[in-house]
Amino acid sequence: MTQHFTPGPILTFNRLAFTMLTPPRLFFLFAALLAPAFAADAPRVDASTLTGKVMVGYQGWFNAEGDGAKRGYNHWTRGNVKPAPDKVRIDLWPDLTEFPAAERFPTDLVHADGTRAEVFSSYVRPTVVRHFSWMKEHGIDGVFVQRFISSLSRGTSLAVNNAVLENVRAGARQHGRVYALMYDLSGLTPGKADLLIDDWKKLVRETKLTSDPAYLRHHGKPLLALWGCGFKDEEKPRPTLADWRKILTFLKDDKESGGLAIMLGVPSFWRTQTRDTIPDPTLLELAQLADVISPWTPGRYRTPEAAAKHADTVWQPDIAWCQERKIDFLPVAFPGFSWHNMKPSDPLNAIPRLQGRFFWSQITAAKRAGADMLYVAMFDEVDEGTAIFKVTNSPPVGPGEGVQFATYEGLPSDHYLRLTGLAGQVIRGEHPTTEEPPFPLPAPTNP
């Protein structure tokens, strides 16, 4: 059965009034006609280059019962059931203060004042568009919207991925941000490179994705990010390096769907092929096919001091290697880490945020190491506690015992949005690389 690309639901007056625009090709024609109008709504971020930008990862994988996606409470809970004390798998709770009732979905959790806790759905277009309004308000350039290779062979998941992509495109156009697609190849079975190739062909053919004025380009070419090359991981299948070569060669050279600039997401120690990286010299050959190298660092250090050391001993030599080969370098910064509700044996706030000092230390370290672009992981990742979007300091507390969530330590819900916007100024040389974030914070506390 042919899978068409359909947009996510458009909210009208209430949740029961969801409407879907069909057929898909009519939607894309309509969207193309509206693009100039969207462009007039907001000053546009320059979409011609990744240089000088701070991009955030956008998972877009949250669903809720009643949103039209038919995936239950995907990513909020184990088994996609209604969120309850023993079912949640997230460590941060979103701040829905600005959300109308039509964009809120009920749970079986309650706040300290007795009110019922609620969640959002990435399938609901106004919610995603609101996220982009926060990016505009705080000066964040745009997103790498995730596309999970494991979902491409499942009809419902693929349809939701497609809908979220269209929601992101609408948000970027309306609020003058940029976006680029990022394939996450975790879980791709060896020998299945054509799964990605066929999906990309279809996207280009049916959505005209790379012709979108909001789609990010680099060195005169549409930028496509590919994440997961060279990781040492025995827990899940991963494509072989031969698969990676096939994919990279196609995306660089194909006359109809190729001609792309490639951002390659690799392990932290890709260059020395130690620790998190497979020891195979072919990896360095593949790295030289990329236009941008982006090593993954979440979890690789846990304190501001360790982040600074990583920048000095790892990022700086990485940048030198890349500069010799005329490849750009995109370091990753993350605000903290916590996945206690996903893995109860791990503590809450495993990597403390320190009121933003940990995040800020990576931003300034990247600039001092010579970086002229930055990737922030992630905008909406509450599963592993790396989110920068608006999170409440009053998460659910029950019913019952053992309900635990991390918070933003009493800081404003937009604290990390502000820091991410300032990160762009630091990367572009518009703000000094100060030791402390440039606005008052509480005194440091011991983690």
C-alpha positions in Angstrom: 0.0 0.0 0.0 1.4 3.3 -1.0 2.2 5.6 1.9 1.5 9.2 1.1 2.8 12.2 3.0 0.0 13.9 4.9 0.2 16.8 7.3 -0.6 16.6 11.0 -4.0 17.6 12.3 -5.1 21.3 12.2 -6.8 22.3 15.4 -10.0 24.4 14.9 -12.2 25.1 17.9 -11.6 22.0 20.0 -10.0 18.5 19.9 -13.1 17.0 18.4 -12.9 19.4 15.5 -9.5 18.1 14.1 -9.5 18.3 10.3 -7.0 16.7 7.9 -6.0 18.4 4.7 -6.2 15.9 1.8 -5.2 14.9 -0.7 -1.5 15.2 0.1 -0.4 16.7 -3.2 -3.1 19.4 -2.9 -1.6 20.2 0.5 1.9 20.6 -0.9 0.7 22.8 -3.7 -1.3 24.9 -1.2 1.8 25.1 1.1 4.0 26.3 -1.7 1.5 29.0 -2.6 1.4 30.2 1.0 5.2 30.2 1.5 5.7 33.9 0.5 3.0 34.9 3.0 4.6 32.9 5.8 7.9 34.5 4.9 6.4 37.9 5.4 5.3 37.1 9.0 8.8 37.1 10.5 12.4 38.1 9.8 13.9 35.0 8.3 17.1 33.3 9.5 19.6 33.0 6.7 19.1 29.6 5.2 22.2 29.6 3.0 24.7 28.3 5.6 25.1 26.3 8.8 28.1 28.5 9.8 27.3 30.9 12.7 24.2 29.0 13.7 23.0 27.1 16.7 20.6 24.3 15.8 18.6 22.3 18.2 17.5 18.7 17.8 13.7 18.2 17.5 12.5 14.8 18.4 8.8 15.4 17.7 7.9 11.9 18.9 5.2 12.6 21.5 1.6 11.5 21.1 -1.5 11.3 23.2 -4.8 9.4 23.1 -7.2 11.5 21.1 -4.7 13.4 19.0 -5.6 11.4 15.8 -2.3 9.6 15.5 -3.6 6.3 17.0 -0.3 5.7 18.9 -1.6 6.3 22.5 0.8 8.1 24.7 3.9 7.4 22.7 7.1 8.3 24.4 5.4 9.5 27.5 5.0 6.1 29.0 6.0 2.4 28.7 3.5 0.7 26.5 2.0 4.0 25.3 -0.6 3.7 28.1 -2.1 6.7 29.9 0.6 8.3 32.1 0.4 7.0 35.7 2.9 6.7 38.6 4.4 3.4 37.5 4.2 3.9 33.8 5.9 7.2 32.9 9.3 7.2 31.1 10.1 10.9 31.2 12.2 12.9 33.7 11.0 16.4 32.9 7.4 17.6 32.8 6.5 20.2 30.1 5.2 23.6 31.0 1.8 23.9 29.3 0.8 27.2 30.8 0.5 28.8 27.3 -1.4 25.9 25.8 -5.2 26.1 25.1 -7.4 23.2 26.3 -7.5 21.7 22.8 -3.8 21.0 22.9 -3.7 19.4 26.4 -4.2 15.7 27.0 -5.1 14.2 30.4 -3.0 11.8 32.5 -3.7 9.9 35.7 -1.0 12.0 37.5 -1.8 15.0 39.7 0.1 18.1 40.8 0.6 19.2 44.5 -2.5 21.4 44.3 -4.6 18.4 43.1 -5.0 19.5 39.5 -4.7 16.8 36.9 -1.3 16.8 35.0 -1.5 17.1 31.2 0.8 16.5 28.3 1.0 17.6 24.6 1.2 15.9 21.3 3.8 16.6 18.5 1.2 15.5 16.0 -0.9 18.6 16.8 0.3 21.3 14.4 -0.4 24.4 16.6 1.8 22.9 19.4 4.8 22.5 17.0 4.2 26.0 15.6 4.2 27.3 19.2 7.6 25.7 19.8 8.9 27.6 16.8 7.5 30.8 18.2 9.6 30.2 21.3 12.6 29.7 19.1 11.9 33.0 17.3 11.4 34.8 20.6 14.7 33.6 22.0 16.8 33.9 18.8 17.3 30.2 18.2 18.1 29.6 14.5 16.4 26.3 13.8 16.1 22.6 14.1 17.4 19.3 12.9 14.1 17.4 12.8 14.6 13.7 13.6 13.5 11.0 11.2 14.0 7.6 12.7 15.0 4.8 10.4 13.3 2.2 12.6 9.9 3.9 11.8 10.1 3.8 8.0 8.8 0.3 7.6 5.8 0.7 10.0 2.8 2.4 8.3 1.4 4.3 11.4 4.8 5.4 12.6 5.8 6.6 9.1 2.6 8.6 8.7 3.2 10.3 12.1 6.9 11.0 11.1 5.6 12.6 7.9 3.0 14.6 9.8 5.5 16.0 12.3 7.8 16.9 9.4 5.0 19.0 7.9 4.3 20.6 11.2 7.9 21.6 11.5 7.9 23.0 8.0 4.8 25.1 8.9 6.4 26.3 12.1 9.7 27.3 10.4 7.9 29.2 7.7 5.6 31.0 10.0 8.3 32.1 12.4 11.2 32.6 10.1 13.4 29.7 11.4 15.3 27.1 9.3 15.3 23.3 9.5 17.1 20.3 8.1 16.2 16.7 8.2 18.3 14.3 10.3 18.1 10.6 9.8 18.8 8.6 12.9 20.2 5.3 11.6 20.2 3.5 15.0 18.5 0.2 14.5 19.0 -0.1 10.7 19.6 -3.7 9.9 22.9 -4.3 8.0 22.3 -4.6 4.3 19.2 -2.4 4.4 20.7 0.9 3.1 18.1 1.1 0.4 15.4 1.7 3.1 16.9 5.2 3.7 17.7 5.8 0.0 14.1 5.0 -1.1 12.6 7.1 1.7 14.8 10.1 0.7 13.9 9.7 -3.0 10.2 9.7 -2.1 10.5 12.7 0.2 12.3 14.8 -2.4 9.8 13.7 -5.1 6.6 14.2 -3.2 7.4 17.1 -0.8 9.9 19.1 -2.7 11.6 19.4 0.7 14.9 20.8 -0.5 13.2 23.5 -2.5 11.6 24.9 0.6 13.0 28.4 1.3 13.2 27.5 5.0 15.3 24.3 4.3 18.9 24.8 5.4 21.7 24.8 2.9 25.4 24.7 3.3 28.1 25.4 0.7 25.4 26.0 -1.8 23.7 22.6 -1.3 20.8 21.3 0.7 22.1 20.0 4.1 21.1 16.5 5.2 22.2 15.1 8.5 22.9 11.4 9.0 23.4 10.3 12.6 25.0 7.1 14.0 28.1 6.3 11.9 30.8 4.3 13.6 29.3 3.7 17.0 30.4 0.7 19.0 27.1 -0.7 20.2 26.2 -4.3 20.8 22.7 -3.7 22.0 21.1 -2.8 18.7 21.7 -3.5 15.0 23.6 -0.9 13.1 24.4 -0.5 9.4 27.8 -1.6 8.3 30.4 0.8 7.1 29.7 -0.6 3.6 26.1 0.4 4.1 27.2 3.9 5.1 29.4 4.2 2.0 26.5 3.2 -0.2 24.2 5.8 1.4 26.8 8.6 1.3 27.8 7.9 -2.3 24.1 8.0 -3.4 23.3 11.2 -1.5 26.4 13.0 -2.8 26.3 11.8 -6.4 22.7 10.8 -7.5 21.6 13.2 -10.3 17.9 13.4 -9.2 18.0 13.1 -5.4 21.6 13.7 -4.5 23.9 16.7 -4.7 23.7 17.2 -1.0 25.9 18.6 1.8 26.1 15.9 4.4 26.4 16.3 8.2 27.7 13.1 9.6 26.9 12.3 13.3 29.7 10.2 14.7 30.9 9.0 18.2 32.9 11.3 20.4 36.2 9.5 19.8 35.7 8.9 16.1 39.1 10.3 15.1 41.2 8.2 17.5 38.8 5.2 17.2 38.7 4.5 20.9 36.1 4.1 23.6 32.7 4.6 21.9 33.9 4.1 18.4 34.5 1.0 16.3 38.2 0.5 15.5 38.1 0.6 11.7 40.2 2.9 9.5 37.3 2.9 7.0 35.5 5.2 9.3 38.0 8.0 8.6 37.6 7.4 4.9 33.8 7.9 5.2 34.3 11.0 7.4 36.1 12.6 4.5 33.0 12.2 2.3 31.1 14.5 4.7 30.8 18.2 4.6 30.3 18.5 8.4 31.4 16.2 11.2 29.4 16.2 14.4 30.7 14.1 17.3 28.0 13.0 19.9 29.0 14.1 23.4 25.9 13.6 25.8 27.1 11.5 28.6 30.7 11.7 27.8 31.5 14.3 30.5 29.6 15.3 33.6 31.0 18.6 35.0 32.0 22.0 33.6 35.6 21.2 34.3 35.4 17.9 32.3 33.6 19.7 29.5 36.4 22.2 29.2 39.0 19.4 29.3 37.1 17.5 26.5 37.1 20.7 24.4 40.9 21.1 24.8 41.9 17.5 24.4 39.3 16.2 21.9 37.5 19.0 20.1 40.6 21.1 19.3 42.4 18.2 17.6 39.2 17.2 15.9 38.8 20.7 14.5 42.4 20.7 13.3 41.9 17.4 11.5 38.7 18.7 9.8 40.3 22.0 8.8 43.1 20.2 7.1 40.5 18.5 4.9 38.2 21.5 4.5 35.4 19.8 6.6 33.3 21.8 9.0 33.0 20.8 12.7 29.7 20.9 14.6 30.2 20.1 18.3 27.2 19.1 20.5 26.3 20.7 23.8 23.6 19.4 26.2 22.2 20.9 29.4 22.2 17.9 31.6 21.0 14.3 31.7 18.4 12.3 33.6 16.5 9.1 32.7 15.5 7.8 36.1 11.9 7.0 35.1 13.1 5.1 32.1 15.9 3.3 34.0 14.9 3.3 37.7 18.3 2.0 38.9 19.8 5.3 37.7 19.6 8.4 39.9 17.5 11.4 39.1 19.7 14.2 37.6 22.5 11.9 36.8 24.3 14.8 35.1 23.3 17.9 37.1 22.4 21.1 35.2 23.9 23.4 37.9 21.3 26.1 37.0 22.7 26.2 33.5 26.4 26.4 34.3 27.1 23.0 32.9 25.4 23.9 29.6 27.1 27.3 29.4 30.5 25.8 30.0 30.1 23.7 26.9 29.0 26.7 24.8 32.0 28.7 25.8 34.4 25.8 25.5 33.2 25.1 21.9 33.9 28.7 20.9 37.3 28.7 22.5 38.1 25.5 20.7 37.5 27.2 17.4 33.9 26.1 16.6 31.8 28.4 14.4 28.5 26.4 14.7 26.8 24.4 17.5 24.2 21.6 17.8 22.2 21.6 21.0 20.7 18.3 22.2 17.8 18.5 22.4 14.8 20.9 22.2 12.1 18.5 23.5 13.9 15.4 24.9 12.3 14.9 28.2 12.9 11.2 28.1 16.6 11.6 28.9 16.2 15.0 30.6 18.1 17.0 28.0 15.3 19.3 26.9 15.7 23.1 26.6 12.1 24.0 26.0 9.7 25.2 28.7 9.5 22.8 31.6 7.6 23.2 34.9 9.1 23.4 38.3 5.9 22.0 39.7 5.7 18.5 38.1 3.2 15.8 39.2 3.7 14.5 42.7 1.3 11.6 42.8 -1.0 9.8 43.4 1.0 7.5 45.6 4.7 7.2 46.4 7.7 7.3 44.2 6.6 9.9 41.6 9.8 11.8 40.9 10.7 14.3 38.2 13.6 16.7 37.7 13.0 20.4 37.3 14.7 23.6 36.2 15.8 24.2 39.8 13.3 27.0 40.3 14.6 29.0 37.3 12.2 30.4 34.7 10.7 27.9 32.3 12.4 29.6 29.4 15.9 29.6 31.1 17.5 27.2 28.7 15.8 28.8 25.6 17.5 32.0 26.7 20.9 30.3 27.1 20.5 28.7 23.7 19.7 32.0 22.0 22.8 33.5 23.7 24.8 30.5 22.5 24.3 31.8 19.0 25.7 35.2 19.9 28.7 33.5 21.5 29.3 31.3 18.4 29.1 34.3 16.1 31.4 36.4 18.2 28.7 38.8 19.3 29.0 38.0 23.0 32.1 37.3 25.1 32.9 33.8 26.3 32.3 34.6 30.0 32.9 32.0 32.7 29.3 32.5 34.1 26.1 32.8 32.1 25.4 36.5 31.5 22.4 36.9 33.8 22.0 36.4 37.5 21.8 32.8 38.8 21.5 31.4 42.3 24.7 30.5 44.1 26.0 27.1 43.0 24.9 24.1 45.0 26.6 20.8 45.5 25.0 18.1 43.2 
